[in-house]
């Protein structure tokens, strides 16, 4: 089912607009589309982060708002590119987009594969873009880094809720067979991934005056994230349960 009419409304300019696009995607995609399950996780996270930013729980809510919007637009951009075929999307996103209809993959695996692409590939880029928009730099700005780290608790809480929500039906049967999805879930640690993303954002910032080296670094990062995504999407549901 085409997402083009929805994605034509991007890029967004506010967290509220990002939430509206994600909700429209959730409404459009069928349950057998793996992108739906990452999108639903991301929707829940964005709602929670938006509420926290509105509640003035941070030192610099304007930075987190900008980052949230820039970050969402990178996801929408990857989806828009994939309308020409999954191979047109960034390498980090290709595993999810290529395997989105593959049977035997659990919902939580699709959700984690999307998080892998979005955090490990898009977040460093989003951090750099946000500092370019607002000033400052990610190498010395400890105050914004603390705000960034404080979001981890929100993400971990939502992630745990979603793991329970997504681990129903066939995945529940898998758990009774010995938890075949456990290895995939154990591979993912959102706090560690976001910490690495901030460091990679610092590297990209330090290389901004060396565009050739910067592009080479980012291309390698993009490819490595894609390799990790393929590992997260190995089919784990036995054929007789699919």
N, C-alpha and C positions, 0 to 999 in steps of 0.2 A: 504494500500500500504506500503510495507516494506521500512523502513529507514535504514536497516542494511548496505547496500553498502555505504551510506553516512556516517553513524556513525562509520564505520570501519576506517575512515580517522581521527578519534579523538583518543586521546586528541590533541587539537591544541596548537600552540606555539606562536601565534601572533594574534593581533586583526584582521589583514587582513584574516588570516586563519579562524577565528571564523565567520567573515562576509560571507566568501565563503560557509561555512557549512550551515549557516542559510539561505542563498540564495538558496542553493540546496534543503533544506528542504521545503522552500516556493514553489519552482518549482515542487516538488514531490507531496505535499499533495493537495487533492481536497478541494474545498470550503466548503464541508460539514463536514470537520474534524476540530474540535475545536482547536486542537493543532496549526493548521495553523495560527490562528488569534493571539495567544500569540507569536508565532515565528515571525510573521510579525512585531508586535509591538517591540519585542526584537531586531530584525534586524534593524529597524529604529533607536532605541536608540543606538545600538552599532556603527552604522555608525556615528551618531552625536557625541558620546563620543570620538570615534577614531579621528574624525576631530579636536575636541577641544584639545585632547592630542597632536596631531601633531602640533597644532598651539601654543604650549608652553604657555597655559593659566594658568598653575598650578605651584605650588612651587616644586612639586616632581612628574613629569609626569611618571617616571619609576614605582612609586608605583601604580598609577592609571592604567597603562598599565598592570602590573602584576595582579592586582586585576581583571581587565576586562577579562583577559585570564583565570585565575583560575575560575572566576565566570561562564564564558561561558562553561567551561569544566564540571562544576557541573550540568548544564542543559543537556548537551549532555549525561552525565553519567546516569541521570534519564531516558532520552529517551531510551538509550541503554538497561537499566534494564527492561524497559517496553516491549521490544520485546519478553520477556518470559511471558508476561501477566502484566496487570496494577498492580496487587497485588505485583509484584516483585520490583516495584519502591518505593522510600521513601514515607512514609505516606502522607507527605505534597503534593506530586505530584499526588496521586491516584485519587482524585476527578476529576481533569481535564482529566487524562488518561482514567478513567472509563466512563466519561460522554461525551467524545469527539465527539460521533456520536448521542447524544441524541437530538431529535427534541425539539423545543420550547425554546432553550437557545440562547440568542443573541450573536453575535460575540464579542461585547465588554465585555460580561460576561466571555467568554472563555479567552480573553486577560487579564482581571483583575485577574481571578483565577490563571493564570500562573504567573503573577506578585506577587500575594500573596505567592505562593509556593517558587518562586525564591528569592524574597527579604527577606521574613520573615524566611525562613528555610535555604536557601543556602548562603545568603550574610554574616551572622555572621561567618559561617564556612570559607567562602572565605577570609574574613578579617584576620582571624587567620592564614590561610595558607599563605597569602601574607606577613604578618609580619615575619612568620617563614622563608620564602624564602629570605627576604631582610634585616632582622634585625629590631631592634626597638620593640616597643610594642604599642598596641592601647590604652592603659590606659594613657600614658604620652605624646604621640606624637600628640600635638595639630596642628602642621603644616599639617600633612597628614590628620587629621580629617577635617581641613578647606577645603582642596582640595576635600575630599569626599563629604562634604556638598555643595560645589559649583557645583557639578554635578546635584543637585536637580533641578536647574532651567532648565537645558537641558532636563531632564526627564519629567518635568511637561509640557514643551513646546511640546515635541513629543507626550505625552499622550493626550493633548488637540487636536492636529491635528488628531490623530488616532481615538479619540472618534467621531469626526465629520465624518471621512472617513468610520468608521465601522457602524455608525448609519444611514444606508441607507436601501432601500428596506423594508423588513419586520419590521426592527427596526423603520423605519420612520413611518410605520403604527402604531406601538406600541405607539410612541410619540403622535400621533393624538388621541389615545385612553386614554391618560392620563399619559403617561410616565411611564409605568410599570417597565422599567429598571432603573429609577432614583434612587431608593433605593440602588440597587447594586452598581451603580456608586458612589453614595455619601459615601458608606462605605469605599471607597479606597482613601487614601491620601498618595501619594508616598513619600513626604518629611517626614511625620510622620513615615511611615514604615521603611524608610532608617535610620532615627534617632534611632528607636528601634533596628534595626539590628546592628548598631555600638555598642550600649550598650550591646546587647547580645553577640557580638563579644568580648567585654571587659570581660564579665562574663566568656565566654569560655576560654579566655586567662588566667584569674585568676585561673581557675580550671585545667589548663593543667597538673599540677603535682598531681592532684587528679582524675585519669582517670575514676574511677568508678562513682564518683559524676558528673564528666563532661559528661559522656555518659548518665547518668540518666537525667540530665538537658536537653541535646540535644534531647533525645528520647521524653521527654514530650513536648518540643518545636515543634518538628516535628509533633506530633499528634495533638496539638492545632492548628497549621497552617492548617492541613488537615481538621479539623472541620470547620474553617473559610472558606476554599475553598468550602465546600459543601453548605454553605450558599450563596456564590456568584453564585453558579450554579443552583439555583432553577429555573426550567423552568418558563418563564415569557411571552412567546408568545402564544396567544390563539390558540387552536388546529385548528380552522377554517382558521387561517392565516399561519399555518405550511405547 
